[in-house]
Amino acid sequence: MGQGISEVLPFAIGIAISPVPIIAIILILFSERARVNGPTFLLGWVIGLAAVSVVVYLVTDAANASTDATSSDTVSWGKIVLGVVLLGLARRNWAKRPKDGQPAALPKWMATVESITPARAFGLAIILSVVNPKNLILAIGAAAGLGQLGLSKGDAFAALAVFVLVASASIMFAVVYEFAGGQHAQATLADMKAWLTVHNAAVMAVLFLVFGVVLISKGIGPLSV
């Protein structure tokens, strides 16, 4: 199981520190229906990550990627392609970062988050967890890599559970901290939101770059054996 966890852990951390979902959950926790919308968003986030990672693992495992050379090479080349996509996104985000003195622009949908309904909070979490390109690519990379290891189903699903737990850590922390921390928690989360808003593009560019390189290296590794 340790091998499986070490395979998925870097990808889980990359998802956990994504600025936009963190900003979204903070806005939701500042809304009038925070007590309902916060846990609902967290539930949708966990279900979204769990669904895509389990499906990708099962498909990779069914293709015998751990034993069949053709299937393994296909997965490895897929990682390389996804890594190149992340490098392209890194370049784009770095170029789009606000210049000194310019206000940071966030997606327009964030203006409506504070009045969001529980159903929309759940749907937003699904979108941000798995439809978001970076998170989708990282989830695919983690689950596909796990399928190449040839682990038992028990060890693989345990690693996937750790993946979802770690990838959800920042959302979980925000929800628990807001409910347990009172006014001090609100001030801290507001400061975090402000910092992430200003530095969102730069943080995302660095994440794209780092995990683009990680995916490419993990794709090249099996091909060089």
C-alpha positions in Angstrom: 0.0 0.0 0.0 2.9 2.3 0.7 3.9 2.2 -3.0 0.4 3.2 -4.0 0.3 6.1 -1.6 3.6 7.4 -2.7 2.4 7.3 -6.3 -0.8 9.3 -5.7 0.3 11.7 -2.9 2.0 14.4 -5.0 -1.0 14.7 -7.2 -3.3 14.9 -4.2 -1.3 17.7 -2.8 -1.4 19.5 -6.1 -5.2 19.4 -6.0 -5.4 20.4 -2.4 -3.5 23.6 -2.8 -5.5 24.9 -5.8 -6.4 28.5 -5.2 -9.8 28.8 -6.9 -11.6 26.0 -5.0 -10.2 27.4 -1.7 -11.5 30.9 -2.6 -14.9 29.4 -3.5 -15.3 27.5 -0.3 -14.4 30.6 1.7 -17.0 32.6 -0.1 -19.5 29.9 0.5 -18.6 29.8 4.2 -19.3 33.6 4.4 -22.8 33.2 2.9 -26.1 33.1 4.7 -26.5 29.4 4.3 -22.9 28.5 5.2 -24.0 25.7 7.6 -25.6 23.8 4.8 -23.6 24.9 1.8 -20.2 24.3 3.3 -20.7 20.6 4.1 -22.6 20.2 0.8 -19.7 21.6 -1.2 -17.3 19.3 0.6 -19.5 16.3 -0.1 -19.7 17.2 -3.8 -15.9 17.7 -3.9 -15.2 14.3 -2.3 -17.7 12.5 -4.6 -16.3 14.1 -7.7 -12.7 13.2 -6.9 -13.6 9.7 -5.8 -15.7 9.0 -8.9 -13.1 10.1 -11.5 -10.1 8.5 -9.7 -11.9 5.1 -9.3 -13.1 5.1 -12.9 -9.7 5.8 -14.3 -8.0 3.3 -12.0 -10.5 0.6 -13.0 -10.1 1.3 -16.7 -6.3 1.2 -16.4 -6.4 -1.9 -14.3 -8.8 -3.7 -16.7 -6.4 -2.8 -19.6 -3.6 -4.7 -17.6 -1.4 -1.7 -17.6 0.8 -3.3 -15.0 1.7 -6.4 -17.2 0.8 -5.6 -20.8 3.5 -3.5 -22.5 1.2 -1.9 -25.0 -1.3 -0.8 -22.4 1.5 0.5 -20.1 3.1 2.5 -22.9 -0.3 4.0 -23.8 -0.7 5.1 -20.2 2.8 6.5 -20.1 2.4 8.5 -23.3 -0.9 9.8 -22.0 0.9 11.1 -18.9 3.5 12.8 -21.1 0.8 14.5 -23.2 -1.1 15.6 -20.1 2.2 17.0 -18.7 2.8 19.0 -21.9 -0.7 20.4 -21.6 0.1 21.5 -18.0 3.3 23.2 -19.2 1.3 25.1 -21.8 -1.2 26.2 -19.1 1.7 27.3 -16.9 3.0 29.6 -19.6 -0.5 31.0 -20.2 -1.2 31.6 -16.5 2.1 33.3 -16.0 1.5 35.6 -18.9 -2.0 36.4 -17.6 -0.8 37.3 -14.0 -1.8 40.9 -13.0 1.0 43.4 -13.2 2.1 45.5 -10.2 -0.8 47.7 -9.2 -3.4 46.0 -11.3 -6.4 44.4 -9.6 -6.6 40.6 -9.8 -9.5 39.3 -11.9 -11.4 36.3 -10.7 -14.1 34.3 -12.6 -17.4 36.1 -12.8 -19.3 33.2 -11.3 -17.7 33.9 -8.0 -19.8 37.0 -7.6 -22.9 34.8 -7.1 -21.3 32.2 -4.8 -22.4 34.0 -1.5 -26.1 33.5 -2.5 -25.7 30.0 -3.9 -28.2 27.2 -3.1 -27.1 23.8 -1.6 -27.8 22.1 -5.0 -25.7 24.6 -6.8 -22.9 24.4 -4.2 -22.9 20.6 -4.7 -22.7 21.0 -8.5 -20.0 23.7 -8.2 -17.9 21.3 -6.2 -18.2 18.6 -8.8 -17.1 21.1 -11.5 -14.2 22.4 -9.5 -13.0 19.0 -8.4 -13.1 17.1 -11.7 -14.2 19.3 -14.6 -11.5 21.9 -13.8 -8.6 20.9 -16.2 -5.8 20.9 -13.7 -7.6 18.8 -11.1 -8.9 16.4 -13.8 -5.4 15.9 -15.2 -3.9 15.3 -11.8 -6.7 12.9 -10.8 -6.2 11.0 -14.1 -2.4 11.0 -13.6 -2.7 9.6 -10.0 -5.2 6.9 -10.8 -3.5 5.8 -14.1 -0.2 5.6 -12.4 -1.7 3.5 -9.6 -3.1 1.1 -12.3 0.4 0.6 -13.6 1.7 -0.7 -10.3 -0.1 -4.0 -10.3 -1.3 -3.7 -6.7 -4.0 -5.7 -5.1 -7.5 -4.2 -5.3 -7.4 -3.6 -1.5 -4.1 -1.7 -1.6 -5.2 0.3 -4.6 -8.5 1.4 -3.2 -6.8 2.3 0.1 -4.3 4.5 -1.8 -7.3 6.1 -3.7 -8.9 6.8 -0.3 -5.8 8.5 0.9 -5.6 10.4 -2.4 -9.2 11.7 -2.0 -8.6 12.5 1.7 -5.4 14.5 1.1 -6.9 16.3 -2.0 -9.9 17.3 0.1 -7.8 18.5 3.1 -7.9 22.2 2.3 -11.7 22.2 1.7 -12.2 20.1 4.9 -10.0 22.4 6.9 -11.8 25.5 5.8 -15.2 24.0 6.7 -14.2 22.7 10.1 -12.1 25.8 10.9 -15.0 28.2 10.1 -17.5 26.3 12.2 -15.2 25.8 15.1 -13.1 29.0 15.1 -15.7 31.7 15.3 -14.8 35.3 14.4 -11.0 34.6 14.5 -11.5 31.9 11.9 -13.5 34.3 9.6 -10.7 36.9 9.8 -8.0 34.3 9.0 -10.0 32.9 6.1 -10.7 36.4 4.8 -6.9 37.1 4.8 -6.3 33.8 3.0 -8.9 34.6 0.4 -7.4 38.0 -0.2 -3.9 36.6 -0.6 -5.0 33.8 -3.0 -7.0 36.3 -5.0 -4.0 38.5 -5.6 -1.6 35.6 -6.3 -4.0 33.1 -8.0 -2.4 33.3 -11.5 1.2 33.0 -10.2 0.3 30.2 -7.9 -1.5 28.3 -10.6 1.4 28.9 -13.1 3.8 27.3 -10.6 1.5 24.4 -9.9 1.1 23.8 -13.6 4.8 23.9 -14.2 5.7 21.6 -11.3 3.1 18.9 -12.0 3.6 19.1 -15.7 7.2 18.1 -15.1 6.1 15.4 -12.6 3.7 13.9 -15.1 6.3 13.9 -17.9 8.9 12.3 -15.7 6.4 9.6 -14.5 5.5 9.0 -18.2 9.1 8.7 -19.4 10.1 6.4 -16.5 8.3 3.2 -17.6 9.1 3.9 -21.3 12.8 3.9 -20.5 12.7 0.4 -18.8 
